């Protein structure tokens, strides 16, 4: 803990021998005396994305939408997307009509052209110039940074996928996911809108200072239905999230058909830069490459390592993370899964990553 420079963290894993372990160390915050516990509640940020992708597969199973249906047929805001081509001499954005359709598949795989401000310098400049935000109750009118299907960039596509699920199901995303995912899996501490019981167990969010210290910062997702729910709005515990990862491993209750699970986890796009974040906002994220120099792939829900990982996980394992320095992986071949949660910005904190690597090695060494 001291080496990682964190006030506390929690972790849970399914070991190779099938045993489940949950651990917690340190405190819930630099401003909190309470000890970190396995049932501490974290903002899991983009760990939400795999759950939203799972909800999308359920909507497909229900016959509500297809992976390759034009999303604009359901969401008018996506019917005629604009492409950001650059800026003129006065600094005004140059926008042109995109020529290819946005589909659910492209939204889930980050190939739609939608970016985040912290992953695209061009979009960061556009957002600054227009004063727009990607976290609001209204869907933001952000342009694409490339033609749909012609690149990979981490962005708000899964938020749009959440909006698409709401439109075709007639339910808000929280209600749909509660009914189809959280209740069947027994995820009692997972919610977009945590109650007072969950709030009392929440970890504080911190910012890393230039000297390596930590400062607690006020943070909470909006207590209303908002656009950025599907991409990063959930709160959860490590034990609850392990229940979801168990379902991907084929352990316990199954909410997807075998065909849907295979589709969720199968390779959709590949490349050395797939799954890589090049930061445009260092206060939000450091550069992040889950497997530096190695080819990677993205499925409908996860990044996957094309070669065996250096800390234990097998080739083809599934993984991703959350902005507040939450990280997980699912090794379906070995029957292993693990998640570690901290709460600090920027993402890809070296101390948090070192702690996660040590956790992964310990999981494979103790099963």
Secondary structure, DSSP 8 states (H G I E B T S, - for coil): -TTTT-SEEEEEEE-TTS-EEEEEEEEEETTEEEE--TT-BEE-GGGHHHHHHHHHHHHHHTTS--TTSBGGGT-GGGTT-EEEEEE-TTS-EEEEE-SS--BHHHHHTT-SS---TTT-HHHHHHHHHHT--SSSSS-----BSS-TTS----STHHHHHHHHHHHHHSS-HHHHHIIIIIHHHT-TT-BSS--HHHHTTB--EEEE-TTS-EEEE-----SS--TTHHHH--EE-HHHHHHHHHHHHT-S---S-HHHHHHHHS--EEETTTTEE--S-TTTB--EETTTTS-EEE-SS-EEESS--TTS--TT-EEEEETTTEEEEEETTTTEEEEEE--EESBS-HHHHHHHHHHHHHHHHT-
